[in-house]
Amino acid sequence: MLREYVLFLANTGIRHGTEVINLKWKNLEYFIDKDGQRYLVINVDGKRGKREAIARQNTTDYLERLKDLNPKLKKLTLDQIIDKRINTHLFLSASGKRISVMVSEVLLGNSYGNWTLRRVLMDAVEVCIHSDILMPLLP
């Protein structure tokens, strides 16, 4: 799930933290422009309010892999999930629990250099922990 989490953030412009953690499958929809081109629109609600993000085309590949990690959604296609507006969080642990908002503010505070990078790394660590992924420790 960590791979999909990072790729999803990088290809949607969605902010880590509350925007992505609160995201549900029902927040995804397709938009078809006047030329017939289909785009994935993601409706997010974060600390700065509601907004729409247009995903890059390859984002559907990451979402396909993400939905396959959820036993309840594995048999459905991505289009079916979007059409049914399923009210389940995108990022769930292996045990089906919602991944919580990170505690990195408490651990790192605001005074340590590149805050955004630190937050993303802390998010990634929590995703690994809740996904039951064991990461090798570097010496």
N, C-alpha and C positions, 0 to 999 in steps of 0.2 A: 504494500500500500504506500510505502514511502515514495517509491518511484512515481506513482500516479499523483500523489500529493504535490510533489515538487514540479512535475511536468504540468499539472493542471494550473498551478499558480503562475508558472512562467508563460503559459500560453493563453491566459485569460485576462491578466491584469487585476485579478481579484486579490485583495489584501489578505495576508495571513492573519490569524487570530479570529476575531468574531465574524468577519465576512465569510470566510471559508468554513469555519466550524459550524455555523448555523445553517449552512446551505443544505437544501433538500432536493431530491429529484424533481419535485413539483416546481422548483424554481427555474427549471430548464425549459426552453421552448424554442421552436424554430421560427425564423422569419424568412420569408421568400420575397426577394426584391422584384422590381418590375421586369428584370431580365430573366427571372426564373432561378436565380442563384439562391441557394438555401444557406442560411447562417444560423449558428447556434447562439441564442441569446440567454444570458444567465442573469436573473434578477436577484440582486444581493441587497441585504439590509445590514449595515454595519454601524459603527459608531458615528459615521458622518451622514447617515440616512440611507434612503433607498436609491439605487441606481441600476443601470443595465450595463452589462459587459458583453462584448461580442468576442466569442472565442475563435481562435485560429482553427483552420480546417482539421488539423490532426488531433485536436482535443477530443474528438469522438473516439479515437483509438484508446485514449487513456480512460475515458468513461466506460468503454466496453470492458476493459480489464478490471476496472473498479467494480462494476456491477457483477462481474463473474465471481468476485470475492464474497458476495452476499448470496448465501444459499437460497434466499427467498426471491431473488431477482435473476438468478443465473439462467433460468429457462426462458426469460423474456428477452426480446430484442430491445436495444436502446430506444428505438422509435416507439415501441409499445409502452415503455416506462415513461417516456416523455408525454405521450398521448394520454395515458391514464393519470398523469400528474400525481405520481406516488408520493405519499407523505412520509418519506423515510430519509434520514440524513445520508449524504453521500459518503462521508468518512466515518465508518464504524469500526470498532475493534473486532478481532477475530471472534470474540464471544458475543458480538452484536451490540455492544455498548457504545454510546455516543462518545466521541473524543471531546474532552472538555477544553475550555479556554486555558491557555498556558499560564504557568505560574512564573514565567521568566522575569516579570517586573519585580517580583519579590526577591528572586534569586540574584538578578543582575543589577537592578536599579537603572536609572537613566543616565548615569555618568560614565558609562564604559563605551567609548569609541563608536563603532558602527552599530547603532542600535537595531536597525532593520535586519542586518545580517544575523546578529545575535538572536533576535526573535525568531527568524526563520529556522535557524539551527535548533533552537529550543523546541519549536513546533515539530521539527523532524524527529527529534529525540522522543517526544511524547508519542508521536505516531508509531514509532518503532516499539515503544514500550507497550502501547495498547494493542498493537498488532501481533504481539507475542513473537516478535522478531528478535533474535539474539544477535547483537553486533559484536564482532571481535574487537577486543581492546588493543589499542596500539601501545607498544612498549614505551 
